């Protein structure tokens, strides 16, 4: 199973996912396309050591071509204007389903976008 890195240095994206507020994970490139339809781990990064915090299934994706499109889905992706993760050009949104937390587990494998868990 792969764990997708979720950088929480600036904003608590993992907490938002596990509470059901954030159901779309956004990326600048289609880096998670190969994981569509798969169960993944949610790996918190950017705070200290990488930690597996929960699981989700990537059920599909959305393409955002403008800030207006991106802003319409704010309630789903939770990335506001002014955020370093705000749309610049185009953005891919990966739809997360069946999100469940787990007890935090340290992850020692390496990976920039995702890693083995």
Sine and cosine of phi, psi and omega as CSV:
sin_phi,cos_phi,sin_psi,cos_psi,sin_omega,cos_omega
0.00,0.00,0.58,-0.82,0.07,-1.00
-0.99,-0.16,0.57,-0.82,0.14,-0.99
-0.94,-0.34,0.79,-0.61,0.00,-1.00
-1.00,0.05,0.76,-0.65,0.03,-1.00
-0.96,0.30,0.80,-0.59,0.05,-1.00
-0.88,-0.48,0.95,-0.30,-0.06,-1.00
-0.97,0.24,0.89,-0.46,-0.05,-1.00
-0.94,-0.35,0.32,0.95,-0.02,-1.00
-0.90,0.44,-0.65,0.76,-0.07,-1.00
-0.99,-0.10,-0.58,0.81,-0.09,-1.00
-0.58,-0.82,0.56,-0.83,-0.05,-1.00
-0.98,0.19,0.89,0.45,-0.06,-1.00
-0.86,0.51,-0.64,0.77,-0.01,-1.00
-0.89,0.46,-0.71,0.70,0.02,-1.00
-0.86,0.51,-0.67,0.74,0.03,-1.00
-0.90,0.43,-0.62,0.79,0.05,-1.00
-0.91,0.41,-0.76,0.64,-0.09,-1.00
-0.93,0.38,-0.38,0.92,0.05,-1.00
-1.00,0.01,-0.06,1.00,0.02,-1.00
1.00,0.02,0.01,1.00,0.01,-1.00
-0.97,0.26,-0.67,0.74,-0.05,-1.00
-0.97,-0.23,0.92,-0.39,-0.02,-1.00
-0.87,-0.49,0.09,1.00,0.11,-0.99
-0.76,-0.65,0.82,-0.57,0.08,-1.00
-0.99,-0.14,0.82,-0.57,-0.08,-1.00
-0.98,-0.20,0.53,-0.85,0.02,-1.00
-0.62,-0.78,0.46,-0.89,0.03,-1.00
-0.97,0.23,-0.41,0.91,-0.02,-1.00
-0.77,-0.64,0.28,-0.96,-0.03,-1.00
-0.98,0.20,0.79,0.62,-0.13,-0.99
-0.96,0.28,-0.26,0.97,-0.02,-1.00
-0.95,-0.30,0.15,0.99,-0.03,-1.00
-0.83,0.57,-0.63,0.78,-0.06,-1.00
-0.94,0.35,-0.21,0.98,-0.02,-1.00
-0.99,-0.17,0.00,1.00,0.02,-1.00
-0.88,0.48,0.75,-0.67,-0.03,-1.00
1.00,-0.01,-0.09,1.00,-0.05,-1.00
-0.97,-0.25,0.44,-0.90,0.16,-0.99
-0.99,0.17,0.72,-0.69,-0.04,-1.00
-0.78,-0.63,0.31,-0.95,0.18,-0.98
-1.00,-0.04,0.49,-0.87,0.07,-1.00
-0.97,-0.26,0.94,-0.34,-0.11,-0.99
-0.96,-0.28,0.90,-0.44,0.04,-1.00
-0.98,0.22,0.81,-0.58,0.08,-1.00
-0.79,-0.61,0.16,-0.99,0.09,-1.00
1.00,0.00,-0.15,0.99,-0.01,-1.00
-0.96,-0.29,-0.68,0.73,0.07,-1.00
-0.27,-0.96,-0.77,-0.63,0.03,-1.00
-0.95,0.31,0.50,-0.86,0.02,-1.00
-0.89,0.46,0.72,-0.70,-0.03,-1.00
-0.73,-0.68,0.76,-0.65,0.14,-0.99
-0.96,0.26,0.85,-0.53,-0.11,-0.99
-0.91,-0.42,-0.24,0.97,-0.03,-1.00
0.05,-1.00,-0.14,-0.99,-0.04,-1.00
-0.70,-0.72,0.41,-0.91,0.07,-1.00
-0.39,-0.92,0.23,-0.97,0.13,-0.99
-0.92,-0.40,0.75,-0.66,0.10,-1.00
-1.00,0.08,0.94,-0.34,-0.12,-0.99
-1.00,-0.10,-0.20,0.98,0.00,-1.00
0.14,-0.99,-0.20,-0.98,0.01,-1.00
-0.53,-0.85,0.31,-0.95,0.04,-1.00
-0.78,-0.62,0.62,-0.78,0.11,-0.99
-0.98,-0.22,0.73,-0.69,0.07,-1.00
-0.93,-0.36,0.85,-0.53,-0.05,-1.00
-0.96,-0.27,-0.11,0.99,-0.03,-1.00
-0.46,-0.89,0.35,-0.94,0.09,-1.00
-0.85,0.52,-0.56,0.83,0.00,-1.00
-0.89,0.45,-0.71,0.70,0.05,-1.00
-0.88,0.47,-0.70,0.71,-0.03,-1.00
-0.89,0.46,-0.72,0.70,-0.02,-1.00
-0.89,0.45,-0.54,0.84,0.02,-1.00
-0.87,0.49,-0.47,0.88,-0.01,-1.00
-0.98,-0.19,0.28,0.96,-0.04,-1.00
-0.78,0.63,-0.68,0.73,-0.04,-1.00
-0.87,0.49,-0.37,0.93,-0.02,-1.00
-1.00,-0.08,-0.57,0.82,-0.05,-1.00
-0.96,-0.27,-0.34,0.94,0.12,-0.99
0.90,0.44,0.47,0.88,0.04,-1.00
-0.94,-0.33,0.93,-0.36,-0.09,-1.00
-1.00,-0.04,0.36,-0.93,0.13,-0.99
-0.82,0.57,0.63,-0.78,-0.04,-1.00
1.00,-0.10,-0.32,0.95,0.06,-1.00
-0.95,0.32,0.57,-0.82,0.09,-1.00
-0.90,0.44,-0.23,0.97,-0.01,-1.00
-0.98,-0.17,0.13,0.99,0.00,-1.00
-0.93,0.37,0.41,-0.91,-0.06,-1.00
-0.86,0.51,0.72,-0.69,0.12,-0.99
-0.70,-0.72,1.00,-0.08,-0.07,-1.00
1.00,-0.08,-0.99,-0.12,0.00,-1.00
-0.76,-0.65,0.44,-0.90,-0.01,-1.00
-0.63,-0.78,0.55,-0.83,0.08,-1.00
-0.94,-0.33,0.73,-0.68,0.03,-1.00
-0.91,-0.42,0.84,-0.54,-0.02,-1.00
-0.98,-0.17,0.85,-0.52,-0.09,-1.00
-0.98,0.18,0.81,-0.58,-0.02,-1.00
-0.97,-0.25,0.75,-0.67,0.04,-1.00
-0.82,-0.57,0.32,-0.95,0.09,-1.00
0.77,0.63,0.77,0.64,-0.01,-1.00
-0.98,0.20,0.81,-0.59,0.04,-1.00
-0.69,-0.72,0.67,-0.75,0.05,-1.00
-0.98,0.21,0.27,-0.96,0.15,-0.99
-0.64,-0.77,0.20,-0.98,0.13,-0.99
-0.89,0.45,0.69,-0.72,-0.01,-1.00
-0.84,0.54,0.73,-0.68,-0.02,-1.00
-0.79,-0.61,0.83,-0.56,0.06,-1.00
-0.87,0.50,0.64,-0.77,0.02,-1.00
-0.90,-0.43,0.85,-0.53,-0.05,-1.00
-0.98,-0.21,-0.23,0.97,0.04,-1.00
-0.93,0.36,0.32,-0.95,-0.06,-1.00
-0.93,-0.38,0.42,-0.91,0.07,-1.00
0.18,-0.98,0.62,-0.79,-0.04,-1.00
-0.98,0.17,-0.70,0.71,-0.03,-1.00
-0.99,-0.15,-0.73,0.69,0.04,-1.00
-0.51,-0.86,0.22,-0.98,-0.06,-1.00
-0.51,-0.86,0.30,-0.95,0.05,-1.00
-0.95,0.32,0.67,-0.74,0.09,-1.00
-0.78,-0.62,0.00,0.00,0.00,0.00
